[in-house]
């Protein structure tokens, strides 16, 4: 759904419509000939985990919501250390020679 929204925005910006005819490319692109399974069967470990989670929620009468949240005060990212994410910052663009 987001891709279609982005497509609409891009078409408005460029003033062009994207027309894709997959039949035109049959035999030319392998991907055009591939029938994709967009609802694959889940791995057994995932099914077991989902079953155990549902049983635990029922037994404890408490639904678990698995969320990742940022600390609003420090804007810290959970992937970074408590010192911050300075190692990923780009150098100042005003520097004439890059290290």
C-alpha positions, 0 to 999 in steps of 0.5 A, a space after each residue: 500500500 505504501 509503494 502505491 502511495 509513493 508511486 502516486 506521489 512520484 507520478 505527481 512530482 514528475 508529471 508522468 504515469 508509470 505503465 508496466 506491462 509484465 506481459 511485454 517482458 515475458 521471457 526477457 526478465 526471469 522475474 516477469 516469468 516467476 510466480 511468487 508465493 506472497 503467503 509462504 508457509 511459516 517455519 515450524 519454529 515461528 509457528 511454535 513461538 506464536 502458539 506459545 505466546 498465545 497460550 501465555 497471553 491467555 494463561 496470564 490474561 495479558 496481551 503482549 505488545 512487542 514494540 521498540 521505542 525511542 527515549 523521547 528525552 535523549 532521542 536515543 536509539 536502542 541499537 546504540 550504546 548509552 554514549 550515543 551513535 557518534 560513530 555513524 555521523 558524517 563528517 562536516 561537509 565544510 571540511 575540504 579534505 576528507 580523512 
